[in-house]
Amino acid sequence: MQERKKNRRDRWDGWYIGGLDPVHVMMPYFFGDRTINEAVLGEVMDLTEVDKYLAKKNADNPEFKYTWFHFISAAVAKAIYLRPKMNYFIAGHRFYERKEIQIAFNVKRQFSDEGTESMAKFTLDREGGSPMEQVHSYVQDFVTKVRGKGEAVGVDNSLKFLTHLPRPLFRLLGWTLKKMEYYGCYPKSLAADDPCYSSCFVSNLGSIKMNADYHHLFEWGNISFFMVIGEKKMRPFWKEDGTYEMRNTIKLGLTVDERIADGYYFAKTLRLVRHIFAHPELLDLPAASPIEIE
């Protein structure tokens, strides 16, 4: 974990960000809450090089295949590492940088109407090896737990007891926890597995044959970034001479709290993600390896 000078306003999950310009300081007070400040982006990604990369990774027929979901999750984690403002959040009307880079997603135990879901949260080891291998190993272990043994994992364990509380106590508990979150003393034990306390929530709607370009942020927790993955499909890519070629693509729907950074910062982050899609082998390098883009 990155070392930095301590500040009395730091939280257990975030470093306080001081020295901001007056506009950003006033935003949490006058611009409304997180869901009012959503910025929505849509980006079609060319999977040509990713398909080649995954085919090479799976050439030895590993027991647990490498997928484009692993790739996208690793690419997002890498982008957040290199673009730290994407890991900012606002709590208690203050700006913080999250101490960990965490990608949350859900895993369906069975693809059926009755199949339950379990929430997972991957944490990138900044000093560790390949982000792709980190994600792949984590997902393999998590999927084995939820589908193999059928046991409660992640946030499911924390919520199991709370679901039996009577409604008045549930409401009081919710009010109390929101106040604790505002003042930075929300229980770490509850937040540790809660997907709303993460850098980005990735929703793989393409895996259930659903197309959606947008998902709202949550007022619960402090997450500032949501990604929706659509279905893979062939799309035309036009050339300068007016001709085109069909390529395998995937559309990403991005929702961010626009208060954490400006449009230029978001645009450059997207350029970085596109660069990773064009050069997927970059995710085989150690997590801390820099990536240069124009």
Phi and psi restraints in degrees (value plus and minus 20) as a CYANA .aco file:
   2 GLN   PHI     -82.2   -42.2
   2 GLN   PSI     115.3   155.3
   3 GLU   PHI    -114.1   -74.1
   3 GLU   PSI     117.0   157.0
   4 ARG   PHI    -174.8  -134.8
   4 ARG   PSI     144.6   184.6
   5 LYS   PHI     -84.6   -44.6
   5 LYS   PSI     113.7   153.7
   6 LYS   PHI     -93.6   -53.6
   6 LYS   PSI     128.5   168.5
   7 ASN   PHI    -149.6  -109.6
   7 ASN   PSI     122.3   162.3
   8 ARG   PHI     -83.4   -43.4
   8 ARG   PSI     -37.5     2.5
   9 ARG   PHI    -112.4   -72.4
   9 ARG   PSI     -20.4    19.6
  10 ASP   PHI     -80.9   -40.9
  10 ASP   PSI     131.3   171.3
  11 ARG   PHI    -128.1   -88.1
  11 ARG   PSI     149.2   189.2
  12 TRP   PHI     -84.2   -44.2
  12 TRP   PSI     -47.0    -7.0
  13 ASP   PHI    -128.5   -88.5
  13 ASP   PSI     -20.2    19.8
  14 GLY   PHI    -175.1  -135.1
  14 GLY   PSI     128.6   168.6
  15 TRP   PHI    -111.1   -71.1
  15 TRP   PSI     114.6   154.6
  16 TYR   PHI     -86.0   -46.0
  16 TYR   PSI     115.3   155.3
  17 ILE   PHI    -123.7   -83.7
  17 ILE   PSI      90.6   130.6
  18 GLY   PHI    -125.9   -85.9
  18 GLY   PSI     157.3   197.3
  19 GLY   PHI      51.7    91.7
  19 GLY   PSI       1.3    41.3
  20 LEU   PHI     -96.1   -56.1
  20 LEU   PSI     138.7   178.7
  21 ASP   PHI     -90.1   -50.1
  21 ASP   PSI     139.0   179.0
  22 PRO   PHI     -75.9   -35.9
  22 PRO   PSI     -55.5   -15.5
  23 VAL   PHI     -82.3   -42.3
  23 VAL   PSI     -65.6   -25.6
  24 HIS   PHI     -89.2   -49.2
  24 HIS   PSI     -54.3   -14.3
  25 VAL   PHI     -82.6   -42.6
  25 VAL   PSI     -58.6   -18.6
  26 MET   PHI    -102.2   -62.2
  26 MET   PSI     -40.3    -0.3
  27 MET   PHI     -72.1   -32.1
  27 MET   PSI     -70.2   -30.2
  28 PRO   PHI     -82.7   -42.7
  28 PRO   PSI     -42.0    -2.0
  29 TYR   PHI    -108.0   -68.0
  29 TYR   PSI     -56.3   -16.3
  30 PHE   PHI    -133.8   -93.8
  30 PHE   PSI     -36.2     3.8
  31 PHE   PHI    -117.6   -77.6
  31 PHE   PSI     -15.7    24.3
  32 GLY   PHI      68.9   108.9
  32 GLY   PSI    -196.6  -156.6
  33 ASP   PHI    -103.1   -63.1
  33 ASP   PSI    -196.4  -156.4
  34 ARG   PHI     -80.0   -40.0
  34 ARG   PSI     -65.8   -25.8
  35 THR   PHI     -90.9   -50.9
  35 THR   PSI     -40.3    -0.3
  36 ILE   PHI     -98.5   -58.5
  36 ILE   PSI     -40.3    -0.3
  37 ASN   PHI    -128.1   -88.1
  37 ASN   PSI      12.3    52.3
  38 GLU   PHI     -94.7   -54.7
  38 GLU   PSI     113.4   153.4
  39 ALA   PHI    -131.1   -91.1
  39 ALA   PSI     110.3   150.3
  40 VAL   PHI    -133.6   -93.6
  40 VAL   PSI     107.9   147.9
  41 LEU   PHI    -147.0  -107.0
  41 LEU   PSI     128.8   168.8
  42 GLY   PHI    -149.3  -109.3
  42 GLY   PSI     113.3   153.3
  43 GLU   PHI    -159.3  -119.3
  43 GLU   PSI     105.3   145.3
  44 VAL   PHI    -111.3   -71.3
  44 VAL   PSI     103.9   143.9
  45 MET   PHI    -126.7   -86.7
  45 MET   PSI     113.8   153.8
  46 ASP   PHI     -98.9   -58.9
  46 ASP   PSI     102.9   142.9
  47 LEU   PHI    -117.5   -77.5
  47 LEU   PSI     -10.3    29.7
  48 THR   PHI     -74.9   -34.9
  48 THR   PSI     -73.7   -33.7
  49 GLU   PHI     -93.6   -53.6
  49 GLU   PSI     -52.0   -12.0
  50 VAL   PHI     -85.2   -45.2
  50 VAL   PSI     -61.7   -21.7
  51 ASP   PHI     -80.0   -40.0
  51 ASP   PSI     -62.5   -22.5
  52 LYS   PHI     -84.2   -44.2
  52 LYS   PSI     -62.7   -22.7
  53 TYR   PHI     -81.7   -41.7
  53 TYR   PSI     -66.3   -26.3
  54 LEU   PHI     -88.3   -48.3
  54 LEU   PSI     -56.4   -16.4
  55 ALA   PHI     -81.8   -41.8
  55 ALA   PSI     -59.5   -19.5
  56 LYS   PHI     -87.7   -47.7
  56 LYS   PSI     -60.9   -20.9
  57 LYS   PHI     -85.4   -45.4
  57 LYS   PSI     -52.0   -12.0
  58 ASN   PHI    -116.5   -76.5
  58 ASN   PSI     -13.5    26.5
  59 ALA   PHI     -81.4   -41.4
  59 ALA   PSI     -52.3   -12.3
  60 ASP   PHI    -106.2   -66.2
  60 ASP   PSI     -11.7    28.3
  61 ASN   PHI      34.5    74.5
  61 ASN   PSI      39.6    79.6
  62 PRO   PHI     -84.1   -44.1
  62 PRO   PSI     134.8   174.8
  63 GLU   PHI     -80.5   -40.5
  63 GLU   PSI     -57.2   -17.2
  64 PHE   PHI    -135.4   -95.4
  64 PHE   PSI      88.8   128.8
  65 LYS   PHI     -85.5   -45.5
  65 LYS   PSI     129.9   169.9
  66 TYR   PHI    -102.3   -62.3
  66 TYR   PSI     114.8   154.8
  67 THR   PHI    -146.5  -106.5
  67 THR   PSI     147.8   187.8
  68 TRP   PHI     -88.8   -48.8
  68 TRP   PSI     -41.8    -1.8
  69 PHE   PHI     -86.3   -46.3
  69 PHE   PSI     -62.7   -22.7
  70 HIS   PHI     -79.3   -39.3
  70 HIS   PSI     -64.3   -24.3
  71 PHE   PHI     -82.3   -42.3
  71 PHE   PSI     -67.9   -27.9
  72 ILE   PHI     -82.9   -42.9
  72 ILE   PSI     -63.2   -23.2
  73 SER   PHI     -81.7   -41.7
  73 SER   PSI     -62.5   -22.5
  74 ALA   PHI     -86.6   -46.6
  74 ALA   PSI     -59.0   -19.0
  75 ALA   PHI     -84.4   -44.4
  75 ALA   PSI     -61.0   -21.0
  76 VAL   PHI     -85.4   -45.4
  76 VAL   PSI     -64.9   -24.9
  77 ALA   PHI     -79.9   -39.9
  77 ALA   PSI     -62.9   -22.9
  78 LYS   PHI     -84.5   -44.5
  78 LYS   PSI     -62.7   -22.7
  79 ALA   PHI     -83.2   -43.2
  79 ALA   PSI     -60.8   -20.8
  80 ILE   PHI     -85.2   -45.2
  80 ILE   PSI     -58.3   -18.3
  81 TYR   PHI     -79.9   -39.9
  81 TYR   PSI     -65.0   -25.0
  82 LEU   PHI    -101.7   -61.7
  82 LEU   PSI     -38.1     1.9
  83 ARG   PHI    -143.5  -103.5
  83 ARG   PSI      57.5    97.5
  84 PRO   PHI     -80.0   -40.0
  84 PRO   PSI     -43.9    -3.9
  85 LYS   PHI     -85.9   -45.9
  85 LYS   PSI     -41.9    -1.9
  86 MET   PHI     -88.5   -48.5
  86 MET   PSI     -30.4     9.6
  87 ASN   PHI    -125.6   -85.6
  87 ASN   PSI      -6.1    33.9
  88 TYR   PHI    -100.1   -60.1
  88 TYR   PSI     134.5   174.5
  89 PHE   PHI    -168.7  -128.7
  89 PHE   PSI     141.7   181.7
  90 ILE   PHI    -135.8   -95.8
  90 ILE   PSI     106.6   146.6
  91 ALA   PHI    -164.5  -124.5
  91 ALA   PSI     116.1   156.1
  92 GLY   PHI      40.0    80.0
  92 GLY   PSI      12.3    52.3
  93 HIS   PHI      43.9    83.9
  93 HIS   PSI       2.8    42.8
  94 ARG   PHI    -147.8  -107.8
  94 ARG   PSI     133.8   173.8
  95 PHE   PHI    -112.2   -72.2
  95 PHE   PSI     118.6   158.6
  96 TYR   PHI    -157.0  -117.0
  96 TYR   PSI     133.5   173.5
  97 GLU   PHI    -125.7   -85.7
  97 GLU   PSI     105.0   145.0
  98 ARG   PHI     -82.3   -42.3
  98 ARG   PSI     118.7   158.7
  99 LYS   PHI     -95.0   -55.0
  99 LYS   PSI     -46.0    -6.0
 100 GLU   PHI    -136.5   -96.5
 100 GLU   PSI     136.2   176.2
 101 ILE   PHI    -123.1   -83.1
 101 ILE   PSI      91.0   131.0
 102 GLN   PHI    -150.2  -110.2
 102 GLN   PSI     110.8   150.8
 103 ILE   PHI    -130.9   -90.9
 103 ILE   PSI      99.4   139.4
 104 ALA   PHI    -122.2   -82.2
 104 ALA   PSI     128.6   168.6
 105 PHE   PHI    -182.5  -142.5
 105 PHE   PSI     147.2   187.2
 106 ASN   PHI    -132.4   -92.4
 106 ASN   PSI     133.4   173.4
 107 VAL   PHI    -141.9  -101.9
 107 VAL   PSI     103.9   143.9
 108 LYS   PHI    -102.0   -62.0
 108 LYS   PSI     105.7   145.7
 109 ARG   PHI     -85.7   -45.7
 109 ARG   PSI     -60.6   -20.6
 110 GLN   PHI    -163.8  -123.8
 110 GLN   PSI     123.0   163.0
 111 PHE   PHI    -103.2   -63.2
 111 PHE   PSI      57.7    97.7
 112 SER   PHI    -172.5  -132.5
 112 SER   PSI     146.1   186.1
 113 ASP   PHI     -80.6   -40.6
 113 ASP   PSI     -50.9   -10.9
 114 GLU   PHI    -110.7   -70.7
 114 GLU   PSI     -28.3    11.7
 115 GLY   PHI     -86.6   -46.6
 115 GLY   PSI     110.1   150.1
 116 THR   PHI    -106.2   -66.2
 116 THR   PSI     145.2   185.2
 117 GLU   PHI    -135.6   -95.6
 117 GLU   PSI     128.9   168.9
 118 SER   PHI    -144.1  -104.1
 118 SER   PSI     117.4   157.4
 119 MET   PHI    -109.3   -69.3
 119 MET   PSI     111.7   151.7
 120 ALA   PHI    -137.7   -97.7
 120 ALA   PSI     136.6   176.6
 121 LYS   PHI    -166.4  -126.4
 121 LYS   PSI      89.2   129.2
 122 PHE   PHI    -107.8   -67.8
 122 PHE   PSI     114.9   154.9
 123 THR   PHI    -132.8   -92.8
 123 THR   PSI     102.5   142.5
 124 LEU   PHI     -94.3   -54.3
 124 LEU   PSI     110.3   150.3
 125 ASP   PHI    -104.6   -64.6
 125 ASP   PSI      84.9   124.9
 126 ARG   PHI     -79.2   -39.2
 126 ARG   PSI     -53.8   -13.8
 127 GLU   PHI    -116.4   -76.4
 127 GLU   PSI     -14.2    25.8
 128 GLY   PHI    -108.5   -68.5
 128 GLY   PSI    -188.7  -148.7
 129 GLY   PHI    -104.1   -64.1
 129 GLY   PSI    -171.4  -131.4
 130 SER   PHI     -69.3   -29.3
 130 SER   PSI     105.6   145.6
 131 PRO   PHI     -78.5   -38.5
 131 PRO   PSI     -55.4   -15.4
 132 MET   PHI     -82.9   -42.9
 132 MET   PSI     -64.8   -24.8
 133 GLU   PHI     -89.0   -49.0
 133 GLU   PSI     -55.3   -15.3
 134 GLN   PHI     -82.3   -42.3
 134 GLN   PSI     -67.4   -27.4
 135 VAL   PHI     -84.8   -44.8
 135 VAL   PSI     -66.2   -26.2
 136 HIS   PHI     -77.9   -37.9
 136 HIS   PSI     -65.5   -25.5
 137 SER   PHI     -85.3   -45.3
 137 SER   PSI     -62.1   -22.1
 138 TYR   PHI     -84.3   -44.3
 138 TYR   PSI     -67.6   -27.6
 139 VAL   PHI     -83.1   -43.1
 139 VAL   PSI     -61.1   -21.1
 140 GLN   PHI     -79.6   -39.6
 140 GLN   PSI     -66.4   -26.4
 141 ASP   PHI     -84.3   -44.3
 141 ASP   PSI     -62.8   -22.8
 142 PHE   PHI     -88.2   -48.2
 142 PHE   PSI     -64.7   -24.7
 143 VAL   PHI     -83.0   -43.0
 143 VAL   PSI     -57.9   -17.9
 144 THR   PHI     -80.9   -40.9
 144 THR   PSI     -59.4   -19.4
 145 LYS   PHI     -87.5   -47.5
 145 LYS   PSI     -70.7   -30.7
 146 VAL   PHI     -96.4   -56.4
 146 VAL   PSI     -50.5   -10.5
 147 ARG   PHI    -118.1   -78.1
 147 ARG   PSI     -48.8    -8.8
 148 GLY   PHI    -102.0   -62.0
 148 GLY   PSI     -75.5   -35.5
 149 LYS   PHI    -111.4   -71.4
 149 LYS   PSI     -40.2    -0.2
 150 GLY   PHI      50.1    90.1
 150 GLY   PSI      -2.9    37.1
 151 GLU   PHI    -105.3   -65.3
 151 GLU   PSI     137.5   177.5
 152 ALA   PHI     -93.2   -53.2
 152 ALA   PSI     110.9   150.9
 153 VAL   PHI    -154.9  -114.9
 153 VAL   PSI     148.5   188.5
 154 GLY   PHI      40.9    80.9
 154 GLY   PSI    -161.0  -121.0
 155 VAL   PHI     -86.5   -46.5
 155 VAL   PSI     -38.5     1.5
 156 ASP   PHI     -75.4   -35.4
 156 ASP   PSI     -60.2   -20.2
 157 ASN   PHI     -83.9   -43.9
 157 ASN   PSI     -60.4   -20.4
 158 SER   PHI     -88.1   -48.1
 158 SER   PSI     -54.3   -14.3
 159 LEU   PHI    -106.7   -66.7
 159 LEU   PSI     -36.8     3.2
 160 LYS   PHI     -77.3   -37.3
 160 LYS   PSI     -65.6   -25.6
 161 PHE   PHI     -89.7   -49.7
 161 PHE   PSI     -60.5   -20.5
 162 LEU   PHI     -84.4   -44.4
 162 LEU   PSI     -47.4    -7.4
 163 THR   PHI     -86.5   -46.5
 163 THR   PSI     -33.1     6.9
 164 HIS   PHI    -115.1   -75.1
 164 HIS   PSI     -19.3    20.7
 165 LEU   PHI     -93.9   -53.9
 165 LEU   PSI     126.7   166.7
 166 PRO   PHI     -87.3   -47.3
 166 PRO   PSI     137.1   177.1
 167 ARG   PHI     -77.0   -37.0
 167 ARG   PSI     -64.0   -24.0
 168 PRO   PHI     -79.6   -39.6
 168 PRO   PSI     -60.1   -20.1
 169 LEU   PHI     -89.9   -49.9
 169 LEU   PSI     -55.9   -15.9
 170 PHE   PHI     -81.4   -41.4
 170 PHE   PSI     -64.6   -24.6
 171 ARG   PHI     -84.9   -44.9
 171 ARG   PSI     -62.8   -22.8
 172 LEU   PHI     -83.7   -43.7
 172 LEU   PSI     -61.1   -21.1
 173 LEU   PHI     -82.4   -42.4
 173 LEU   PSI     -64.2   -24.2
 174 GLY   PHI     -80.3   -40.3
 174 GLY   PSI     -64.5   -24.5
 175 TRP   PHI     -82.7   -42.7
 175 TRP   PSI     -61.7   -21.7
 176 THR   PHI     -85.3   -45.3
 176 THR   PSI     -63.8   -23.8
 177 LEU   PHI     -86.5   -46.5
 177 LEU   PSI     -55.8   -15.8
 178 LYS   PHI     -86.1   -46.1
 178 LYS   PSI     -58.5   -18.5
 179 LYS   PHI     -85.4   -45.4
 179 LYS   PSI     -60.8   -20.8
 180 MET   PHI     -84.2   -44.2
 180 MET   PSI     -58.3   -18.3
 181 GLU   PHI     -83.3   -43.3
 181 GLU   PSI     -62.4   -22.4
 182 TYR   PHI     -78.5   -38.5
 182 TYR   PSI     -60.6   -20.6
 183 TYR   PHI    -114.3   -74.3
 183 TYR   PSI     -11.3    28.7
 184 GLY   PHI      56.2    96.2
 184 GLY   PSI       1.1    41.1
 185 CYS   PHI    -141.2  -101.2
 185 CYS   PSI       6.6    46.6
 186 TYR   PHI     -82.3   -42.3
 186 TYR   PSI     117.6   157.6
 187 PRO   PHI     -79.3   -39.3
 187 PRO   PSI     104.9   144.9
 188 LYS   PHI     -81.2   -41.2
 188 LYS   PSI     -53.7   -13.7
 189 SER   PHI     -83.1   -43.1
 189 SER   PSI     -51.9   -11.9
 190 LEU   PHI    -101.6   -61.6
 190 LEU   PSI     -57.8   -17.8
 191 ALA   PHI     -95.9   -55.9
 191 ALA   PSI     -43.1    -3.1
 192 ALA   PHI     -75.3   -35.3
 192 ALA   PSI     -59.0   -19.0
 193 ASP   PHI    -129.2   -89.2
 193 ASP   PSI     -17.5    22.5
 194 ASP   PHI     -99.0   -59.0
 194 ASP   PSI     100.3   140.3
 195 PRO   PHI     -84.7   -44.7
 195 PRO   PSI     -38.6     1.4
 196 CYS   PHI     -99.3   -59.3
 196 CYS   PSI     -21.7    18.3
 197 TYR   PHI    -134.1   -94.1
 197 TYR   PSI      51.3    91.3
 198 SER   PHI    -172.2  -132.2
 198 SER   PSI     151.2   191.2
 199 SER   PHI     -94.4   -54.4
 199 SER   PSI     -60.8   -20.8
 200 CYS   PHI    -173.1  -133.1
 200 CYS   PSI     118.1   158.1
 201 PHE   PHI    -122.8   -82.8
 201 PHE   PSI     102.6   142.6
 202 VAL   PHI    -126.6   -86.6
 202 VAL   PSI      99.6   139.6
 203 SER   PHI    -129.5   -89.5
 203 SER   PSI      93.5   133.5
 204 ASN   PHI    -110.0   -70.0
 204 ASN   PSI      53.1    93.1
 205 LEU   PHI     -90.7   -50.7
 205 LEU   PSI     -44.1    -4.1
 206 GLY   PHI     -81.3   -41.3
 206 GLY   PSI     -48.3    -8.3
 207 SER   PHI     -89.1   -49.1
 207 SER   PSI     -39.5     0.5
 208 ILE   PHI    -131.7   -91.7
 208 ILE   PSI       1.9    41.9
 209 LYS   PHI      39.8    79.8
 209 LYS   PSI      20.3    60.3
 210 MET   PHI    -140.5  -100.5
 210 MET   PSI     117.7   157.7
 211 ASN   PHI    -130.4   -90.4
 211 ASN   PSI     105.8   145.8
 212 ALA   PHI    -173.3  -133.3
 212 ALA   PSI     115.0   155.0
 213 ASP   PHI    -116.9   -76.9
 213 ASP   PSI     -25.1    14.9
 214 TYR   PHI    -165.9  -125.9
 214 TYR   PSI     120.8   160.8
 215 HIS   PHI    -159.7  -119.7
 215 HIS   PSI     114.9   154.9
 216 HIS   PHI     -87.3   -47.3
 216 HIS   PSI     139.4   179.4
 217 LEU   PHI     -99.8   -59.8
 217 LEU   PSI     155.8   195.8
 218 PHE   PHI    -135.1   -95.1
 218 PHE   PSI     123.5   163.5
 219 GLU   PHI    -100.2   -60.2
 219 GLU   PSI     -44.3    -4.3
 220 TRP   PHI     -92.8   -52.8
 220 TRP   PSI     123.7   163.7
 221 GLY   PHI      55.1    95.1
 221 GLY   PSI    -171.9  -131.9
 222 ASN   PHI    -162.5  -122.5
 222 ASN   PSI       3.4    43.4
 223 ILE   PHI     -90.5   -50.5
 223 ILE   PSI     118.1   158.1
 224 SER   PHI    -136.7   -96.7
 224 SER   PSI     -17.6    22.4
 225 PHE   PHI    -166.9  -126.9
 225 PHE   PSI     106.6   146.6
 226 PHE   PHI    -151.1  -111.1
 226 PHE   PSI     116.7   156.7
 227 MET   PHI    -146.6  -106.6
 227 MET   PSI     111.6   151.6
 228 VAL   PHI    -130.3   -90.3
 228 VAL   PSI     109.0   149.0
 229 ILE   PHI    -122.5   -82.5
 229 ILE   PSI     103.3   143.3
 230 GLY   PHI    -109.5   -69.5
 230 GLY   PSI    -189.5  -149.5
 231 GLU   PHI     -97.7   -57.7
 231 GLU   PSI     129.3   169.3
 232 LYS   PHI     -93.4   -53.4
 232 LYS   PSI     119.6   159.6
 233 LYS   PHI    -177.5  -137.5
 233 LYS   PSI     139.5   179.5
 234 MET   PHI    -100.9   -60.9
 234 MET   PSI     112.7   152.7
 235 ARG   PHI    -154.0  -114.0
 235 ARG   PSI     132.1   172.1
 236 PRO   PHI     -98.8   -58.8
 236 PRO   PSI     118.3   158.3
 237 PHE   PHI    -136.3   -96.3
 237 PHE   PSI      97.8   137.8
 238 TRP   PHI    -105.9   -65.9
 238 TRP   PSI     123.4   163.4
 239 LYS   PHI    -122.9   -82.9
 239 LYS   PSI     148.9   188.9
 240 GLU   PHI     -84.9   -44.9
 240 GLU   PSI     -47.2    -7.2
 241 ASP   PHI    -104.9   -64.9
 241 ASP   PSI     -15.0    25.0
 242 GLY   PHI      73.9   113.9
 242 GLY   PSI     -29.2    10.8
 243 THR   PHI    -106.5   -66.5
 243 THR   PSI     150.5   190.5
 244 TYR   PHI    -165.6  -125.6
 244 TYR   PSI     143.8   183.8
 245 GLU   PHI    -153.4  -113.4
 245 GLU   PSI     125.8   165.8
 246 MET   PHI    -105.5   -65.5
 246 MET   PSI     113.2   153.2
 247 ARG   PHI    -151.6  -111.6
 247 ARG   PSI     130.9   170.9
 248 ASN   PHI     -92.8   -52.8
 248 ASN   PSI     108.5   148.5
 249 THR   PHI    -156.9  -116.9
 249 THR   PSI     149.1   189.1
 250 ILE   PHI    -165.0  -125.0
 250 ILE   PSI     121.9   161.9
 251 LYS   PHI    -123.8   -83.8
 251 LYS   PSI     113.1   153.1
 252 LEU   PHI    -129.7   -89.7
 252 LEU   PSI     109.2   149.2
 253 GLY   PHI    -123.8   -83.8
 253 GLY   PSI     100.5   140.5
 254 LEU   PHI    -134.0   -94.0
 254 LEU   PSI     111.0   151.0
 255 THR   PHI    -144.3  -104.3
 255 THR   PSI     103.6   143.6
 256 VAL   PHI    -151.2  -111.2
 256 VAL   PSI     135.3   175.3
 257 ASP   PHI     -97.1   -57.1
 257 ASP   PSI      88.9   128.9
 258 GLU   PHI     -88.1   -48.1
 258 GLU   PSI     -29.1    10.9
 259 ARG   PHI     -94.2   -54.2
 259 ARG   PSI     -39.8     0.2
 260 ILE   PHI     -99.2   -59.2
 260 ILE   PSI     -38.9     1.1
 261 ALA   PHI    -181.8  -141.8
 261 ALA   PSI     154.2   194.2
 262 ASP   PHI    -119.7   -79.7
 262 ASP   PSI     154.7   194.7
 263 GLY   PHI     -80.5   -40.5
 263 GLY   PSI     -57.2   -17.2
 264 TYR   PHI     -82.5   -42.5
 264 TYR   PSI     -60.9   -20.9
 265 TYR   PHI     -84.8   -44.8
 265 TYR   PSI     -63.2   -23.2
 266 PHE   PHI     -83.3   -43.3
 266 PHE   PSI     -61.8   -21.8
 267 ALA   PHI     -84.1   -44.1
 267 ALA   PSI     -61.1   -21.1
 268 LYS   PHI     -89.1   -49.1
 268 LYS   PSI     -53.9   -13.9
 269 THR   PHI     -83.4   -43.4
 269 THR   PSI     -61.1   -21.1
 270 LEU   PHI     -84.3   -44.3
 270 LEU   PSI     -57.4   -17.4
 271 ARG   PHI     -82.0   -42.0
 271 ARG   PSI     -58.9   -18.9
 272 LEU   PHI     -83.2   -43.2
 272 LEU   PSI     -64.3   -24.3
 273 VAL   PHI     -82.5   -42.5
 273 VAL   PSI     -63.6   -23.6
 274 ARG   PHI     -80.8   -40.8
 274 ARG   PSI     -57.9   -17.9
 275 HIS   PHI     -84.0   -44.0
 275 HIS   PSI     -59.6   -19.6
 276 ILE   PHI     -86.3   -46.3
 276 ILE   PSI     -58.9   -18.9
 277 PHE   PHI     -83.4   -43.4
 277 PHE   PSI     -54.1   -14.1
 278 ALA   PHI     -99.3   -59.3
 278 ALA   PSI     -41.4    -1.4
 279 HIS   PHI    -154.2  -114.2
 279 HIS   PSI      46.7    86.7
 280 PRO   PHI     -81.9   -41.9
 280 PRO   PSI     -42.6    -2.6
 281 GLU   PHI     -83.1   -43.1
 281 GLU   PSI     -35.0     5.0
 282 LEU   PHI     -81.6   -41.6
 282 LEU   PSI     -45.4    -5.4
 283 LEU   PHI     -97.9   -57.9
 283 LEU   PSI     -24.6    15.4
 284 ASP   PHI    -107.6   -67.6
 284 ASP   PSI     -32.0     8.0
 285 LEU   PHI    -100.3   -60.3
 285 LEU   PSI     142.0   182.0
 286 PRO   PHI     -73.9   -33.9
 286 PRO   PSI     130.3   170.3
 287 ALA   PHI     -75.5   -35.5
 287 ALA   PSI     -55.0   -15.0
 288 ALA   PHI    -101.2   -61.2
 288 ALA   PSI     -22.3    17.7
 289 SER   PHI     -85.8   -45.8
 289 SER   PSI     111.2   151.2
 290 PRO   PHI     -93.3   -53.3
 290 PRO   PSI     138.7   178.7
 291 ILE   PHI    -150.2  -110.2
 291 ILE   PSI     104.0   144.0
 292 GLU   PHI    -115.3   -75.3
 292 GLU   PSI     109.9   149.9
 293 ILE   PHI    -148.6  -108.6
 293 ILE   PSI     139.2   179.2
